[in-house]
């Protein structure tokens, strides 16, 4: 497999001799509407920001984010994408042993192991719909210092059942375990956020990404919401100036654009439903329900692997995510982003052709 994360258009272009702008990228789950109009305006006028250092504390950005979340700026720390914060957390808190469900975002394990933390994984079962069950994790909590959760999960798109998530948070609090809830895609299902629990509690930290929902992956911007003592601990270990001046201004514009947020949810909900229903009609593939802006596809036709489908689609200029790099997924799953109708139709036609080739 060429990459473990999506969006590597340059490598695909070189390998298959296809111009980058001719590739339709379903591998990275970015808002199909692009970025808000206010962001485009900032990009045109942002040259003046380049001549000064950015605010080392991201004060205006944190104030804007705090206003949107109805919390205090001291509850927020910004980062160069939420991935920076994923690596910062184990460096700052130095857990000895952490608990991670799989399959999920691979950077949790990497960040923890690089900080010298032993990682205990709990495999989610395909036969159970890759759903998180609280019992096994709760039994292990007395032996760990930190728990990572992903909601909605990546790559499945599944939301945790509220009672399961609540039980995990309560048990973690009882055992003094720090909990990190990665909500990189929760803007597509905002009612399921537990950012409020992070603000009011003592042991929960919530990660948020602005790159996916607001269509700005090239900017690299994310943030964490948590209790002030935990945020202060992170700040003591954080490198300075990781969030550039333009990213801070763009984050402020995104946080204030409620019209764009509402339009995005309406569009993605409708287009995800369309794509899901059309994929259900394709022989040899089964889409899984999702609450994010991507769908997990299971290859049900015998003798056909995710790598083979990936290769055939890439040769046609369509890039999807081969899920073999996700622990426990095997070679029968692909992840595809929800895009605009014209692109979604091209994906459907290509899948019908590739999966039908025998």
C-alpha positions as CSV (number, residue, x, y, z in Angstrom):
1,X,0.0,0.0,0.0
2,X,1.3,3.4,-0.9
3,X,0.3,5.4,2.2
4,X,-1.2,4.9,5.6
5,X,-3.2,8.1,5.4
6,X,-5.3,9.5,2.7
7,X,-4.7,12.3,0.3
8,X,-1.3,11.3,-1.2
9,X,-2.1,12.6,-4.7
10,X,1.5,13.3,-5.6
11,X,2.6,9.7,-5.1
12,X,-0.5,8.4,-7.0
13,X,0.3,10.8,-9.8
14,X,3.8,9.5,-10.2
15,X,3.0,5.9,-9.9
16,X,0.1,5.8,-12.4
17,X,1.2,8.7,-14.6
18,X,-2.0,10.7,-14.0
19,X,-2.0,14.4,-13.5
20,X,-2.8,15.4,-9.9
21,X,-5.7,17.6,-10.9
22,X,-7.2,14.6,-12.8
23,X,-7.4,12.4,-9.6
24,X,-10.6,12.3,-7.6
25,X,-9.6,11.9,-4.0
26,X,-12.0,9.8,-2.0
27,X,-9.3,8.8,0.4
28,X,-9.2,11.9,2.5
29,X,-12.5,12.9,4.2
30,X,-12.6,16.6,3.6
31,X,-15.7,18.7,3.3
32,X,-16.9,18.4,-0.4
33,X,-18.1,22.0,-0.3
34,X,-14.5,23.2,0.3
35,X,-13.8,26.0,2.7
36,X,-16.0,28.9,3.8
37,X,-16.0,32.1,1.7
38,X,-14.4,34.0,4.6
39,X,-11.4,31.7,4.5
40,X,-10.9,32.3,0.8
41,X,-11.0,36.1,1.4
42,X,-8.4,35.7,4.1
43,X,-6.2,33.7,1.8
44,X,-6.3,36.6,-0.8
45,X,-5.6,39.3,1.8
46,X,-3.4,37.3,4.2
47,X,0.0,38.3,3.0
48,X,0.4,41.0,5.6
49,X,0.2,38.4,8.3
50,X,3.4,36.8,7.1
51,X,5.7,39.6,8.3
52,X,4.9,39.1,12.0
53,X,5.2,36.3,14.5
54,X,1.8,34.7,15.4
55,X,0.3,35.0,18.8
56,X,2.1,32.4,20.8
57,X,-1.0,31.8,23.0
58,X,-3.6,32.0,20.1
59,X,-5.6,34.2,22.3
60,X,-8.1,35.5,19.7
61,X,-8.6,32.1,18.3
62,X,-9.2,30.5,21.7
63,X,-11.7,33.3,22.5
64,X,-13.6,32.6,19.3
65,X,-13.6,28.8,19.9
66,X,-14.7,29.3,23.5
67,X,-17.6,31.5,22.4
68,X,-18.8,28.8,20.0
69,X,-18.5,26.2,22.7
70,X,-19.8,28.3,25.5
71,X,-16.7,27.8,27.7
72,X,-13.7,29.9,28.7
73,X,-10.5,30.4,26.7
74,X,-8.6,28.7,29.5
75,X,-10.4,25.5,28.5
76,X,-8.8,25.4,25.1
77,X,-5.4,24.8,23.6
78,X,-4.8,25.1,19.8
79,X,-2.5,23.0,17.7
80,X,-1.0,22.4,14.3
81,X,-3.8,20.0,13.5
82,X,-5.3,17.7,16.2
83,X,-2.4,15.3,15.4
84,X,0.1,17.6,17.1
85,X,-2.0,17.4,20.3
86,X,-2.3,13.6,20.0
87,X,1.5,13.4,20.3
88,X,1.6,16.2,22.9
89,X,-0.8,14.5,25.3
90,X,1.4,11.5,26.2
91,X,4.5,13.6,26.4
92,X,2.8,16.0,28.9
93,X,1.1,13.4,31.1
94,X,3.5,10.5,30.7
95,X,1.1,7.6,31.0
96,X,2.7,4.2,31.7
97,X,-0.1,2.2,30.1
98,X,-2.9,3.3,27.9
99,X,-6.0,1.6,26.4
100,X,-7.0,2.0,22.7
101,X,-9.7,0.4,20.7
102,X,-8.9,-1.0,17.3
103,X,-9.5,-0.4,14.4
104,X,-9.2,3.3,14.9
105,X,-6.9,6.2,14.0
106,X,-3.4,4.9,14.0
107,X,-1.7,8.0,15.5
108,X,-3.0,7.3,19.0
109,X,-0.8,4.2,19.3
110,X,2.2,5.9,17.6
111,X,2.0,8.9,19.9
112,X,1.7,6.8,23.0
113,X,4.5,4.4,22.1
114,X,6.9,7.2,21.1
115,X,6.4,8.7,24.6
116,X,7.3,5.3,26.1
117,X,3.8,4.2,27.0
118,X,2.7,0.6,26.8
119,X,-0.5,0.3,24.7
120,X,-3.2,-2.2,25.5
121,X,-5.6,-2.7,22.5
122,X,-9.2,-3.9,22.6
123,X,-10.2,-5.3,19.2
124,X,-13.6,-4.3,18.0
125,X,-15.4,-7.2,16.3
126,X,-16.6,-7.2,12.8
127,X,-19.4,-9.5,13.7
128,X,-20.6,-7.0,16.3
129,X,-20.5,-4.1,13.8
130,X,-17.2,-2.8,15.2
131,X,-19.2,-1.3,18.0
132,X,-17.5,-0.3,21.3
133,X,-18.7,-2.4,24.3
134,X,-18.0,-0.9,27.7
135,X,-17.6,-4.1,29.8
136,X,-14.2,-5.2,28.6
137,X,-12.7,-1.7,28.7
138,X,-14.1,-1.0,32.2
139,X,-12.5,-4.3,33.5
140,X,-9.1,-3.1,32.2
141,X,-9.3,0.5,33.4
142,X,-7.8,-0.2,36.9
143,X,-4.6,-1.2,35.1
144,X,-4.1,1.8,32.8
145,X,-3.6,5.6,33.1
146,X,-5.1,6.8,29.9
147,X,-8.0,5.8,27.5
148,X,-8.3,7.0,23.9
149,X,-11.7,7.0,22.2
150,X,-12.7,8.1,18.7
151,X,-16.2,9.3,18.2
152,X,-17.4,9.0,15.4
153,X,-14.8,6.3,14.9
154,X,-12.4,6.4,12.0
155,X,-12.6,4.4,9.7
156,X,-16.1,3.0,10.5
157,X,-18.0,6.3,10.9
158,X,-19.9,4.8,13.8
159,X,-20.9,6.8,16.8
160,X,-20.7,5.3,20.3
161,X,-24.0,4.6,22.0
162,X,-24.4,7.4,24.6
163,X,-24.9,5.0,27.5
164,X,-21.7,3.2,26.5
165,X,-19.7,6.4,26.3
166,X,-21.2,7.6,29.6
167,X,-20.3,4.3,31.3
168,X,-16.7,4.5,30.1
169,X,-16.3,8.1,31.2
170,X,-17.8,7.4,34.6
171,X,-15.6,4.3,35.1
172,X,-12.5,6.2,34.0
173,X,-13.3,9.0,36.5
174,X,-13.7,6.5,39.3
175,X,-10.3,4.9,38.5
176,X,-8.4,8.2,38.0
177,X,-7.9,7.5,34.3
178,X,-7.4,10.4,31.8
179,X,-9.7,10.1,28.8
180,X,-9.0,11.5,25.4
181,X,-12.1,11.6,23.1
182,X,-11.1,12.4,19.5
183,X,-14.1,14.2,17.9
184,X,-12.3,15.0,14.6
185,X,-15.6,14.3,12.7
186,X,-18.2,15.2,15.4
187,X,-19.0,18.5,13.6
188,X,-21.1,16.3,11.2
189,X,-23.0,15.0,14.3
190,X,-22.6,17.8,16.8
191,X,-25.2,16.6,19.3
192,X,-23.0,13.7,20.2
193,X,-20.1,15.9,21.4
194,X,-18.9,15.5,25.0
195,X,-17.0,18.8,25.0
196,X,-19.3,20.0,27.8
197,X,-18.1,17.1,30.0
198,X,-14.5,18.1,29.3
199,X,-15.2,21.6,30.5
200,X,-17.1,20.7,33.6
201,X,-15.0,17.6,34.6
202,X,-11.5,16.8,35.7
203,X,-10.4,13.8,33.6
204,X,-11.8,14.2,30.1
205,X,-10.1,16.0,27.2
206,X,-11.8,16.4,23.8
207,X,-9.8,16.7,20.5
208,X,-11.4,18.6,17.6
209,X,-10.1,19.1,14.1
210,X,-11.0,22.0,11.9
211,X,-9.4,20.5,8.7
212,X,-12.1,18.1,7.8
213,X,-15.4,19.9,8.4
214,X,-14.1,23.3,7.2
215,X,-12.1,21.9,4.2
216,X,-8.7,23.3,5.2
217,X,-6.3,20.3,5.5
218,X,-3.4,22.4,4.1
219,X,-3.7,24.9,6.9
220,X,-3.3,22.3,9.8
221,X,-5.5,23.5,12.6
222,X,-7.0,21.7,15.6
223,X,-7.7,22.2,19.2
224,X,-8.4,20.5,22.5
225,X,-11.1,21.2,25.1
226,X,-10.4,20.3,28.7
227,X,-10.3,21.3,32.3
228,X,-7.9,24.2,32.9
229,X,-5.4,22.2,35.0
230,X,-5.0,19.7,32.2
231,X,-4.8,22.4,29.5
232,X,-2.2,24.2,31.6
233,X,-0.1,21.0,31.8
234,X,-0.2,20.7,28.0
235,X,0.8,24.3,27.6
236,X,3.9,23.6,29.7
237,X,5.1,21.0,27.3
238,X,4.0,22.5,24.0
239,X,6.5,24.0,21.5
240,X,5.9,27.7,20.7
241,X,4.4,29.1,17.5
242,X,3.0,25.9,16.2
243,X,-0.1,27.6,14.9
244,X,0.7,30.2,12.3
245,X,-0.9,33.6,12.1
246,X,-2.9,32.8,9.0
247,X,-4.2,29.6,10.5
248,X,-5.3,31.5,13.6
249,X,-7.3,34.0,11.6
250,X,-8.8,31.3,9.5
251,X,-9.9,29.4,12.6
252,X,-11.6,32.5,13.9
253,X,-13.5,32.9,10.6
254,X,-14.6,29.2,10.6
255,X,-15.8,29.3,14.2
256,X,-18.1,32.2,13.5
257,X,-19.6,30.8,10.2
258,X,-22.7,29.1,11.4
259,X,-24.4,29.4,8.0
260,X,-21.6,27.3,6.4
261,X,-21.8,24.8,9.1
262,X,-25.5,24.3,8.7
263,X,-25.2,24.1,4.9
264,X,-22.4,21.5,5.2
265,X,-24.5,19.3,7.4
266,X,-27.5,19.4,5.1
267,X,-25.4,18.7,2.1
268,X,-23.3,15.9,3.6
269,X,-26.4,14.2,5.1
270,X,-28.2,14.1,1.8
271,X,-25.2,13.1,-0.3
272,X,-24.2,10.4,2.2
273,X,-27.7,8.9,2.0
274,X,-27.6,8.9,-1.8
275,X,-24.1,7.3,-1.9
276,X,-25.1,4.7,0.7
277,X,-28.3,3.7,-1.1
278,X,-26.5,3.4,-4.5
279,X,-23.6,1.4,-3.0
280,X,-26.2,-1.0,-1.4
281,X,-27.3,-1.9,-4.9
282,X,-23.8,-2.9,-6.1
283,X,-23.2,-6.6,-6.1
284,X,-20.0,-7.6,-4.2
285,X,-20.0,-4.5,-1.9
286,X,-21.7,-3.7,1.4
287,X,-21.6,-0.1,2.8
288,X,-21.7,0.4,6.6
289,X,-23.9,3.1,8.2
290,X,-21.9,6.2,9.1
291,X,-22.5,9.5,11.0
292,X,-19.4,11.1,9.4
293,X,-18.5,12.3,5.9
294,X,-17.2,9.0,4.8
295,X,-18.4,5.4,4.4
296,X,-16.8,2.1,5.1
297,X,-17.2,-0.4,2.3
298,X,-16.9,-4.2,2.8
299,X,-15.9,-6.3,-0.1
300,X,-18.2,-9.3,0.0
301,X,-17.2,-10.9,-3.3
302,X,-14.9,-13.9,-2.7
303,X,-11.4,-13.7,-4.3
304,X,-11.4,-9.9,-4.4
305,X,-9.2,-7.9,-2.0
306,X,-9.1,-4.3,-1.0
307,X,-5.7,-3.9,-2.5
308,X,-6.9,-5.2,-5.9
309,X,-9.8,-2.8,-5.9
310,X,-7.6,0.1,-4.7
311,X,-5.2,-0.6,-7.6
312,X,-7.9,-0.8,-10.3
313,X,-9.6,2.4,-9.1
314,X,-6.3,4.3,-8.9
315,X,-5.5,3.4,-12.5
316,X,-8.8,5.1,-13.3
317,X,-7.8,8.2,-11.4
318,X,-10.0,7.5,-8.3
319,X,-8.2,7.3,-5.0
320,X,-9.8,5.5,-2.1
321,X,-8.5,4.5,1.3
322,X,-7.4,0.8,1.5
323,X,-8.1,0.0,5.2
324,X,-5.4,-2.7,5.5
325,X,-3.3,-0.2,7.6
326,X,-6.1,-0.1,10.2
327,X,-5.4,-2.7,12.9
328,X,-7.8,-5.6,12.6
329,X,-9.4,-4.6,9.3
330,X,-7.8,-7.2,7.1
331,X,-8.0,-6.9,3.3
332,X,-11.7,-6.6,2.6
333,X,-12.5,-3.0,3.6
334,X,-12.2,0.4,1.8
335,X,-13.1,3.8,3.1
336,X,-14.6,6.4,0.7
337,X,-15.3,10.1,1.4
338,X,-18.7,11.7,0.6
339,X,-18.2,14.1,-2.3
340,X,-20.3,16.0,-4.7
341,X,-22.9,14.2,-6.8
342,X,-20.9,14.2,-10.1
343,X,-17.8,12.7,-8.3
344,X,-19.9,10.2,-6.4
345,X,-21.4,9.0,-9.6
346,X,-18.0,8.5,-11.1
347,X,-17.0,6.4,-8.0
348,X,-20.1,4.3,-8.3
349,X,-19.5,3.6,-12.0
350,X,-15.9,2.7,-11.4
351,X,-16.8,0.4,-8.5
352,X,-19.4,-1.3,-10.6
353,X,-16.9,-1.9,-13.3
354,X,-14.0,-3.0,-11.1
355,X,-16.0,-5.2,-8.7
356,X,-17.8,-6.7,-11.7
357,X,-14.5,-7.7,-13.4
358,X,-14.0,-11.4,-13.0
